[in-house]
Amino acid sequence: MRLRDIDTINEKIKTGKVELLADKIEILGKRTKALPFEIANHKNVREDLRLEYRFLDLRSQEMIRNLKLRAELIQFLRLQMIEQGFLEVQTPILTSSSPEGARDYLVPSRIYPGKFYALPQAPQQFKQLLMVGGIDKYFQIAPCFRDEDARADRSPGEFYQLDMEMAFSTQEDVFEVMEKVMFNTFSKFSDKKIAQMPFPRIPYQEAMLKYGTDKPDLRNPLEIKDVTNIFEKLDIKVFNGKIVRTITLPNGANETRTFYDGMTEFAINECKAKGLAWLKVLEDRSLQGPIAKLIPDEAREQLLTQTDTKPGDSIFFIAEHKGIVEKLAGEIRKEMGIRLGLLDENEFRFCWIVDFPMYEMGDNGKLDFCHNPFSMPQGGLDALEKKNPLEILAYQYDIVCNGVELSSGAVRNHNPEIMKKAFGIAGYEENAIETKFAALYKAFQYGAPPHAGIAPGVDRMLMLLTGEESIREVIAFPMNSKAQDLLMKAPSAVSERQLEEIHIKLKIEEK
């Protein structure tokens, strides 16, 4: 090695001041084929090609950086949990199938014909059994397996989470542990501003009204207001019989007509809304816009006061039936924030969504669990016996960061009598609980401590920290969006002999 000549120094690279002098070159691994894509330019290559040649894609600096960060993040998470007195316990990968919200991956048994194992959707039952077994504080970096469709922030098949559970704990105990973990982790691996602890606690109903979603991005300052009480007195055809929500845009009267038309097109084409009404508020507090003439003076003043709208602002209106209006308003609020550059890209804003409903009315007109069926209802057995089921709240919570749900959690229902009543309201017989959740139900007969937990997703944390738009950029060997492993060619056909050993005969219908 020697110093480069002064006119050949390149300060942009680490070796820019030195060069190697070679006495001998020996090729240890010879390339016999042309590269399928330029590694330095891999982000501009079709994803299916990158995944097929993932061993080459991993050579890129971005992928190496992401995998190093993944290793360091998992190490740091593990150390934080150990420092807080948690015991790391591995739970089984082969277990029994149980209804936990997604489709199971099934594994046929060779020894027991016609019977199957299942890969765990999460260690949910096992970690609760650990609480019964006397483990006060449990955690693991847990693999979870769910046969569900992919999204940008969800990998089909397999993902990892920081799984934890605490005995003799309340909701606030979980918050205290997890806020410290999140704050320390994001502070260590990012230079961005981190919201201070304690993170805001936002009731579910408030979140759905103010933000139109249960995973709000608090960097967006826009809020949704309900003005149904004003418009139910007016005869405006497009609003009649509907819930009416508004979004006030400060200084929105200065936006161009192109912006208004663009937002209307977004609402119709992307959100499947029937339209998007809007008004500008002029300096004399009069209104200008498509529906301005339909609003009398008294209603106008009530509208401006109720929505905290001032001259120079503008108001957007979303009118739809319950269950639809929230989503529409949330999507429009989100898009406005993006188009107007209202989101601070140098900040992580965390919050807790709390007080989820215990039950909801399903599409079939029957009651069903809204969240986790093993959550403790607020008010316990007394609430289940005396309240309207749709008014019962549960000790359930989500932790959200910049509009990304990192995890759901709950205070668990550890009382068999409350469990039977809770499932009974949702239409389950007692023997169904004993059959589908046999071990947990049996364990609770022997006395279980109150316990609570949560399990934030490792992959989603990494997405936020790296700024990647796809979860596949932070996983070494991911499946594609169609749940295929293009590198290993999975899923794949197996031999007749293999099928015979596990007592399976395929029935494939011709298309």
Phi, psi and omega in degrees: 000141176213162178291143177290157170297148187302329182277358178247006179292136179235102184290349185279346180238156185296326182262023187290348181253354182230163174217155181266141173253118184260129173269332185205143177240127176235121181276116183269329178224103188274132175277126181250355179230153176289145179297137180288341176201161180282118187297321181295340183246028191296332182293340180264009180263148176307137184297322181298326178288320178298318182287327177294324179248048185301328180297334174274319180302326181293345179287344183292151181297324181295316181292320178298318178299315182295321180289324175296318178297320179301314180297316181293321180297314180297320177300315183293317178300316181298315181296321180296318180293320179296319179297332179269011172088018179271144179259127180278124180229129175274137179248162187296151172266321174269119182216197180261155178285137176211149182285105183234021173111336179227171177286141177279152162270123185259144179235112182291146180269131175285323187281327183243091185306135176082002180245157189225147163271169172226146172282138187291131172294331175191162178281029190308304183291323181295319182290330175289325176293328175296325177296317177296326182282359175100006175277109186290320183225113183244148168206162166197157170274096196261133170281138179233145186231119180222131179273080182223163183293150181280155169222175179301326182252018179219125180268130178290143176095281193229137172211170184236145179220154173276095186272130179213153178210146181228134175275155179052043184235158176250177176303315182294329177297317178297316180301317182298316179294311188286328176297319178297317180297313182294314182298313181295319183293311182290330176291321182290319189256013178211150175265001183285160177290136180248132177303138183286153175277152355285148178290149179302143174255117183242117177300146183308311183297322177295318179297317181294327178283308187285330186237348179072016182199156174265012172225068186286147172265104185285356173288339179276116184282350183289140178233152180262137178239150176263126180234024181303323182299332179282315189274346176289346177267349183254150180262076176247112193308314185290344181256346187302129176073013183238160171281134183243124178241152179231156170232118178271129180252105180303134181060020182292340179296342180274352179289152183284163177297332178300322179295314181297316179295322180295319178292323178296316178297320178298313181300318183283312187279320184266325184259354180062029174282161180278345179170183179212101179282152179209158178220144170258143178258117183277173185299330179271013179071010173280165185250146178226128180153179187303328184247013185302318184290345183271355184250111179292165186303315183298315178294326179297313181295321178296320180297313182295322180290314185291331181260002180054048182256135184243164175307137183097344177273173172225158183235133174253142184243133176236121182236120179198178179278161181302141182092338178251319185298324181297312182296316179300311181298321180296318180292321180291318175301315181299314182294321177300316180301321180289311184296327182265002178064038183276349184270128177280109183287353181254031182216144170249119180247113179263155169203161173254134169260123187235174174059049174291148174297143177289322184230161172217162178272121181285171179298337180274005179081010180248151178293142175215165178291139181277329189225242180268122183294344182265013179283152177279124176291140176290124185099353175060214184297326181298318179294320181295328183274333189247337187265156167298126184307326182286351178260354182282129175261158180240158173278073180236149184205150174238146170253130187234142176223121177051040178083005179249124176283113180277331184188155167248153177204177183194156161282127189278150172277107184254005184256117183302324180292317178293322179298313180300317180294317182297315179289327179297320178298326179275007174093012180265136173279159181300322181293337177292321178295316181296327181280312187280330182231052191302311185295315182295316181297319179295317183298323182291343177289344184255014177090112181238139178287152170303140180207159183209158181196185182194167182206080180294143184283126179294317183297320180290324174302315181295322176302314180294317184291325181271343184076014179286147181271342180238138180294338181291344179282350181242013179239135185296309184230077184275161166280161175277185185291348178258018179060040176244140171264100186287339178284309183267001178060046177250145359287154184225164177286152176237167185284160177300323180297317178299319179294319179298321181298330181253015170062043181237136174238128183279141173236099183250120179277135178286139180273000000 
